[in-house]
Amino acid sequence: MVRLPFRDGFYDLRPSKIVALAKNYAEHAKEMESDVPEKPVFFLKPPSALIGPGKPIILPRMSKRVDHEVELAVIIGKRAKRVSREKAMNYVLGYTILLDITARDLQGEAREKGLPWSLAKGFDTFAPVGPRIADRRELKIDDLEIGLKVNGQLRQLGRTSEMVFKVPELIEYISSVMTLEPGDIIATGTPAGVGPLSHGDRVEAWIEGIGRVEFDVLAEDSILC
């Protein structure tokens, strides 16, 4: 569970699932040497990967390369099953920033063997969120700046208008497959510029209208000593 500021109080974020979109920005698909999909492609991250501000991203000893991916996260407000895109936004509580942290070397091995990506995406701390939840009614998400720096160096910069599949389409498609419960998160994909993280890094991510959030990066071995 992660508690984030929301409206005049706080919201306890306890998703039953985190649904993450792959290749939902054309330039990111290109840098991953992949085509833009004809339909949304999504995978699941476990709720146990979720952390909030003040908690570090932990680099697992099992991986030799862990990448950052900054994403607009949609928080579902009420149960959604087979929802049309015309009504989809009525099921949204609000928005936050999510980093889809990825063990890229493990993902590459899985892709080569035709295996699922769960290992590469599912480590504890691999879904940092924050700094708050912006109310759906106060923020239009059609064209917001989204970016990320590591140690002050710009890595990712894009706009939500570059999404291949927009949020109403995503909710319609996902809810036709699985029921979305209150508190569930849809991570809507990342712009180009993903790159590696190292022990001691400081990650700063932002989305216009939501704010900025920072996370320290630590190697697993450093906290086990």
C-alpha positions as CSV (number, residue, x, y, z in Angstrom):
1,M,0.0,0.0,0.0
2,V,1.2,3.5,-0.8
3,R,-0.4,6.6,0.6
4,L,-0.4,9.6,-1.7
5,P,-1.9,13.1,-1.4
6,F,-5.3,13.4,-3.0
7,R,-7.7,16.4,-3.0
8,D,-7.6,17.7,0.6
9,G,-6.4,14.5,2.2
10,F,-4.7,11.2,1.2
11,Y,-5.6,8.1,-0.9
12,D,-4.4,4.7,0.1
13,L,-3.3,3.1,-3.2
14,R,-3.9,-0.7,-3.0
15,P,-4.2,-1.9,-6.6
16,S,-5.2,-5.5,-7.3
17,K,-3.1,-5.2,-10.4
18,I,-0.8,-2.8,-12.3
19,V,-1.5,-3.0,-16.0
20,A,1.4,-1.6,-18.0
21,L,1.4,-0.8,-21.7
22,A,4.2,-1.8,-24.0
23,K,5.3,0.2,-27.1
24,N,2.6,2.9,-26.7
25,Y,5.0,5.7,-27.9
26,A,6.2,5.2,-31.4
27,E,9.7,6.5,-30.8
28,H,10.1,4.1,-27.8
29,A,9.0,1.2,-30.0
30,K,11.6,2.3,-32.5
31,E,14.4,2.4,-29.9
32,M,13.4,-1.1,-28.8
33,E,13.7,-2.2,-32.4
34,S,10.0,-3.1,-32.6
35,D,7.0,-2.1,-34.7
36,V,4.1,-0.1,-33.3
37,P,1.4,-2.6,-32.4
38,E,-2.0,-2.6,-34.2
39,K,-3.7,-3.2,-30.8
40,P,-2.7,-2.3,-27.3
41,V,-0.1,-4.7,-25.9
42,F,0.0,-4.9,-22.1
43,F,1.5,-6.9,-19.3
44,L,1.1,-7.0,-15.5
45,K,3.3,-5.8,-12.7
46,P,2.6,-7.1,-9.2
47,P,1.3,-4.8,-6.5
48,S,4.3,-5.7,-4.4
49,A,6.5,-3.7,-6.8
50,L,4.8,-0.5,-5.7
51,I,6.7,2.0,-3.6
52,G,6.0,5.7,-2.8
53,P,8.2,8.8,-2.4
54,G,11.0,8.4,0.2
55,K,11.6,4.7,-0.7
56,P,14.6,3.7,-2.8
57,I,14.6,1.8,-6.1
58,I,16.6,-1.4,-5.4
59,L,18.7,-2.9,-8.2
60,P,18.5,-6.7,-7.8
61,R,21.7,-8.7,-7.9
62,M,20.1,-11.0,-10.4
63,S,20.2,-8.3,-13.1
64,K,23.2,-6.5,-14.7
65,R,21.1,-3.8,-16.4
66,V,18.1,-2.1,-14.9
67,D,16.4,0.7,-16.9
68,H,14.0,3.6,-16.1
69,E,10.8,4.2,-17.9
70,V,8.6,7.2,-16.9
71,E,4.9,6.9,-17.5
72,L,1.6,8.6,-16.9
73,A,-0.4,6.3,-14.5
74,V,-4.2,6.2,-14.5
75,I,-5.9,5.3,-11.2
76,I,-9.2,3.5,-11.6
77,G,-12.0,4.9,-9.4
78,K,-14.7,2.4,-9.7
79,R,-15.2,-1.1,-11.0
80,A,-14.9,-1.2,-14.8
81,K,-16.0,-4.2,-16.9
82,R,-16.5,-3.9,-20.7
83,V,-16.5,-0.1,-20.6
84,S,-16.9,1.8,-23.8
85,R,-14.3,4.4,-24.7
86,E,-17.1,7.1,-24.7
87,K,-17.7,6.4,-21.0
88,A,-14.2,5.3,-20.0
89,M,-13.2,8.5,-18.3
90,N,-16.1,8.3,-15.8
91,Y,-14.2,5.3,-14.3
92,V,-11.0,7.3,-13.6
93,L,-10.2,8.6,-10.2
94,G,-7.0,10.5,-11.1
95,Y,-3.5,10.4,-12.3
96,T,0.0,10.0,-10.9
97,I,3.6,9.3,-12.1
98,L,4.8,5.8,-12.3
99,L,8.3,4.5,-13.2
100,D,8.2,1.1,-14.9
101,I,11.5,-0.1,-13.8
102,T,12.8,-2.9,-16.0
103,A,15.6,-5.5,-15.7
104,R,16.5,-5.0,-19.4
105,D,18.9,-7.9,-19.7
106,L,16.4,-10.3,-18.2
107,Q,13.7,-9.0,-20.5
108,G,16.0,-9.5,-23.5
109,E,16.6,-13.1,-22.5
110,A,12.9,-13.7,-22.1
111,R,12.1,-12.2,-25.4
112,E,14.7,-14.3,-27.2
113,K,13.2,-17.5,-25.7
114,G,9.5,-16.4,-26.2
115,L,9.0,-16.3,-22.4
116,P,6.9,-13.9,-20.3
117,W,8.4,-10.7,-19.0
118,S,7.2,-11.1,-15.4
119,L,10.7,-11.6,-14.0
120,A,12.1,-8.5,-15.7
121,K,9.2,-6.3,-14.5
122,G,8.2,-7.7,-11.2
123,F,10.9,-7.1,-8.6
124,D,10.1,-5.3,-5.4
125,T,10.4,-1.5,-5.8
126,F,10.0,-1.7,-9.6
127,A,6.9,0.5,-9.6
128,P,7.7,3.8,-7.9
129,V,4.8,6.3,-7.9
130,G,4.2,9.9,-6.8
131,P,4.2,12.6,-5.8
132,R,0.4,12.8,-5.6
133,I,-2.8,11.8,-7.3
134,A,-4.2,14.6,-9.5
135,D,-8.0,14.5,-9.6
136,R,-9.4,13.6,-13.0
137,R,-11.6,16.7,-12.9
138,E,-8.7,19.1,-12.5
139,L,-6.3,17.8,-15.2
140,K,-6.6,17.3,-18.9
141,I,-4.1,14.7,-20.0
142,D,-4.3,15.1,-23.8
143,D,-1.0,16.9,-24.2
144,L,1.2,17.1,-21.1
145,E,5.0,17.2,-20.9
146,I,6.5,14.0,-19.4
147,G,10.2,13.6,-18.6
148,L,12.9,12.1,-16.5
149,K,16.4,13.0,-15.4
150,V,19.1,10.9,-13.8
151,N,21.6,12.9,-11.6
152,G,20.4,16.1,-13.3
153,Q,21.0,14.8,-16.8
154,L,17.9,14.7,-19.1
155,R,17.1,11.2,-20.3
156,Q,13.5,11.2,-21.4
157,L,11.3,14.0,-22.7
158,G,8.0,13.7,-24.5
159,R,4.3,14.6,-24.5
160,T,1.3,12.5,-23.7
161,S,-0.2,13.5,-27.0
162,E,2.4,11.1,-28.5
163,M,0.6,8.0,-27.1
164,V,-0.4,5.6,-29.9
165,F,-3.5,4.5,-27.9
166,K,-5.2,7.1,-25.8
167,V,-6.5,6.5,-22.3
168,P,-10.2,5.9,-23.2
169,E,-9.1,3.3,-25.8
170,L,-6.9,1.6,-23.2
171,I,-9.6,1.4,-20.6
172,E,-12.1,0.0,-23.2
173,Y,-9.6,-2.6,-24.4
174,I,-8.3,-3.7,-21.0
175,S,-11.7,-3.8,-19.4
176,S,-12.9,-6.1,-22.2
177,V,-10.3,-8.6,-21.1
178,M,-10.2,-8.2,-17.3
179,T,-12.3,-6.3,-14.8
180,L,-10.6,-3.2,-13.4
181,E,-11.1,-2.7,-9.7
182,P,-10.9,0.6,-7.7
183,G,-7.3,1.5,-7.1
184,D,-6.0,-0.5,-10.1
185,I,-3.3,1.3,-12.1
186,I,-2.9,1.6,-15.8
187,A,0.7,2.6,-16.8
188,T,0.3,4.1,-20.2
189,G,3.7,3.6,-21.8
190,T,6.9,5.5,-21.9
191,P,8.5,8.0,-24.4
192,A,11.9,7.3,-25.9
193,G,15.2,7.7,-24.0
194,V,15.0,4.8,-21.6
195,G,18.4,4.0,-20.1
196,P,20.3,2.3,-17.3
197,L,20.4,3.0,-13.6
198,S,23.3,2.6,-11.3
199,H,23.9,2.4,-7.5
200,G,23.9,6.0,-6.1
201,D,21.8,7.5,-8.9
202,R,19.1,10.1,-8.2
203,V,16.1,9.8,-10.5
204,E,13.8,12.8,-11.0
205,A,10.6,12.3,-13.0
206,W,7.8,14.8,-13.8
207,I,4.5,15.2,-15.6
208,E,3.1,18.6,-16.3
209,G,0.1,19.3,-13.9
210,I,1.0,16.4,-11.6
211,G,4.4,17.5,-10.3
212,R,7.8,16.0,-9.7
213,V,9.0,13.0,-7.8
214,E,12.5,11.8,-6.9
215,F,13.9,8.4,-6.0
216,D,17.3,7.2,-4.9
217,V,18.8,4.1,-6.5
218,L,20.6,1.5,-4.4
219,A,22.2,-1.9,-5.3
220,E,20.7,-4.8,-3.4
221,D,24.1,-5.8,-2.1
222,S,24.5,-2.4,-0.5
223,I,21.5,-2.8,1.8
224,L,22.2,-6.4,2.7
225,C,25.7,-5.7,4.0
